[in-house]
Amino acid sequence: MALEISPIGLGTWAIGGDWSFGWGAQDDAESIAAIERAVDLGINWIDTAPVYGLGHAEKIVARALKTLGSARRPLVFTKCGLVWDENKNVGHSLKPDSIRKEVEASLKRLQTEVLDLCQIHWPSFPPGSPSPDLETAWQTLADLITEGKIRHIGVSNFSVEQLERIQKIVPITSLQPPYSLMRAVENDVLPFCEKQNIGVIVYSPMHNGLLSGKMSRERIDTLPDSDWRKKGNPAFREPLLSRNLAFVEILRKIGKQHGRSPGEVAIAWVLRLPAVTGAIVGARNAAQVDGFVKAMNFRLSESEISEIEHQLPDSVNMMDGP
């Protein structure tokens, strides 16, 4: 049975709070309110991961699900592959025993008997390192479907070559790639996924909030030192920052004609292609959900798409997140 999802899903990376790839301290009550608001406004899936807050985000999702009740429960997508030790150092393992341990831990934290979708978070970590265990990891996830622990399996941050390696074992439900106006995937993974009937749920469509229209040089300067974007994302630093903020003003001009924010324009951009099944958009509070949820029903005209294309900044070759 195929997954039927809304055009936007709620991402929970930021609600994990403080950790090595976190966005700074986070209020759990506001996180739960954001999840409830998203569901109330028609979002029917949540994307999370064990590593977000080192287990914390999954626990917050579980608390929100309990409040929502079974009748309003959204689909919950999580991941595996990124692990941490007793000193909170993040590592990577796709060994069968490790994956089974992760799945059991996610089931416990999410307080559920089955995961709607479990995705291999990264084929290797750090990105670009060898990935010898993809096939055994994929077979392990397939076995967990048979055992009733998972309903669907997918991957995140995979190349076409890596997708080809595992699809010989069992079909791939979905791929989760980074995709925004600053990260192109139209030339490789999107055509492949469309041809192979693999769903695509893109992440960081607002490029870690940079394209939201609410990010300024002053706001970036005041981000806490524990915010991963400030220390680990070159798009938030010069020489790229001035160029990127100028590009946001182009999105603002287009959005203003429709009463839309630059962020909604950025989300509409990634949703414009039929190969994109949905976009993951993160929120730290209910007001942020209100600010982007209407992008589900917003489409750019051909002339607006052309205007944006003529002024696109060069893609930034970097890791968009864990």
ABEGO torsion letter per residue (X at the ends): XBBBBBABBBBAAAAAEBBAABAEBBBAAAAAAAAAAAAAAGBABBBBBAABGGGAAAAAAAAAAAAAEAAABBBBBBBBGBBBBAAGBBBBBABAAAAAAAAAAAAAAAGBABBABBBBABABOBBGBBBAAAAAAAAAAAAAAAAGABABBBBBGBBAAAAAAAAAABBBABBBBBBBAABBAAAAAAAAAAAAGBBBBBBGAAGGGAAAGABBAAAAAABBAABAAAAABAAABOAAAAAAAAAAAAAAAAAAAAGBBAAAAAAAAAAABAABABBBBBBABAAAAAAAAAAAABBBBAAAAAAAAAABBBBBBBBAEX
